[in-house]
């Protein structure tokens, strides 16, 4: 079962899970997330089974461009490796209208600082690819966190022919219009690829 998070659940997931699951340079302040929730563009969800939350995710939506950014996806540690991440991605796609493109950031293995970190990042990329996300060829560096940008759509074939310049504009709009000031965007976001 999928449940939209309450404000208290979001605070609890943030404090108990996200602070552990994401490095500080990737974790935005809870107050910013709550502000986006109040603006009606940000939502958190829990995947429940057997009376326990198994996975969580946060989505930022841009209805004008018919896109959504998977801001965070996590599986509670005791349930990792049991398919809950894949189930969460399936639920995310089911929750979005077919015309909405889901953008996904995954840490770039090419920028890892060692073999172990590279292997973890490669597994994450494989996870998204195994779940029908398509590498757009775009790369971003946000607050010094390097990302490979993926897209998921209802039809995998559509994603493979997506206009990358339009996709770049949509991705940049999430940061320019919702997440950062123009000055922060200019200083903290770099993009590559066409």
C-alpha positions, 0 to 999 in steps of 0.5 A: 500500500502507498501512503502520502506522508503527513508532515510528521511522517516526513519529519520522522523519515527525514530525521531517522532515515534520510540523514543516514541514507544521503550525504549532507551535500545531497540532503536539502533542509527539511524546511525547504521540503516543507515549504515546497509541500505547502506550495503544492509541488512536493510530496512524500510517500511511503510504501507499506507492507505487513503494517510496516513502512518499507520504502519512501520517496519524495517527488517534485512536480512541474505540471506546466512541463509535465515532468516530475523529479524523483528527489529522493528514494530510499529503502529502510535498511532492514528491507534492502535487497528484497525488491522494495526499491523496484516496487517503489519505482513501479508505484511512482510510475503508476501514480503519474499520468502517462504523459509525465516524464520522471527525471531521476538523478543517480550519482555518477560512478565516473566521479567516485573517489575509490573502487568501493564508492564506484561499485556502489554507484554502478549498482545504483545505475544498474538498478535504475536501468533494470527498472526501465530508466533510460540514461539521457546522456546528461550529467549534472553537478549540484552542490558538488554532487555529480549525477547521471540524469535518467528519465522514465516514462510509461513507454520505454521507447518514448524515453529513448527518443526524448529531446535532450535539450528539452529535458535539460531545460526541464531539469534546470527548471526544477533547480531554478524555479523550485529549489535554488535562488538564481545566484545559488543556481549559477554557483552550484549547478553545472550541466554537461551533455546534449 
